[in-house]
């Protein structure tokens, strides 16, 4: 490393009050991980120059070999000052609140929300922070939720700024002619499925043949209604195969849902493969929101599908989902004082001197993604009379999300969301 590069990477955390806060600043990210903030001399950005000259926020000037530069991005000095303060702020309620108020005065609303969220990690019941973030307390469970989470828990969907039920949304999005065309398929599909599942072999073959011959997208709703949630894996797989023969948008929602939520691996794979290339853009509209799902299993499945279908437009959503927070609930003997948490490998584990691992059954569930939020697991061979519910909380690094990002962008910043965001800013302005 050159002496000039060393000198410009030593004092990266600097006070920025020496410069006016109304202008933009340049951030130069170095390949060694360092950062230099200031204003780049435009003349040094020409192709003829091998050196980049930067007037730093402290008033000095540094020269950087262009070969040492990873990328360059522009941000306001207010954001730069926030970044500096955020790195130095104490992890306490008072300090986080003070920085949030500092952000409020400077109209840095996303950064203010970030500090309030970090404050809630320390004090989950901080009422004022909850109020500012628009959270409400669930009356039955006592848990705090965002307004969106609260409405979604009640079955509502945000549509053009208004929350409606799925049924209302379907009605809003369909014309009278469409509704009539779909309704006409219900008695036919019901009859043919009854034949297919009946005792008469001839009728069963006839019913199956009639269902297999359907290629009208208007029949998608009827197929999903009668076959989509059947207890038989074979029937659900048959439903997916029928939907896969349809063109256009109507079968896409059901196929995307099956690719994530169906209990059979074979059905999930078939549903993903049934989504044609010209249906993928619409499928992403259903898959991307699931990157915020309570179950980490669903997050990982969604990321895999998005990595196969998506382009650069999905990158910001994948960055946000690189590390997600989840909760698991298990029951342990009431007199057990062992605490629980997330281990270095991202898996639920016991903490303390009594044990270093979960019971094998729970460990298996955790490792195979079968311990979603809200699940309560009791070991089958040990049912104590008195138990207590233990909530395991932790952040999970999502390997499938990282794989999707690497596949789409060709970049690899690991699980460092800030590095990914800085890189993405350079793309957005290029």
Secondary structure, 3 states (H helix, E strand, C coil): CCHHHHHHHHCCCCCCCCCCCCCEEEEEEECCCCEEEEEECHHHHCCCCCEEEEEECCCCEEEEEHHHEEEEEEEEHHHHHHHHHHHHCCCCHHHHHHHHHHHHHCCCHHHHHHHHHHHHHHCCCCHHHHHHCCEEECCCCCCEEEHHHHHHHCCEEEECCEEEEHHHHHHHHCCHHHHHHHHHHHHHHHHHHHHHCCCCHHHHHHHHHHHHCCCCHHHHHHHHHHHCCCCCHHHHHHHHHHHHCCCCCCCHHHHHHHHHHCCCHHHHHHHHHHCCHHHHHHHHHHHHHHHHCCCHHHHHHHHHHHHHHCCHHHHHHHHHCCEEEEEEEEEEECCCCCEEEECCCCCEEEECCCCCCCCHHHHHHHHCCCCCCCCCCCCCCCCCCCEEEEEEEEEEECHHHHHHHHHHHCCCCCCCHHHHHHHHHHHHCC
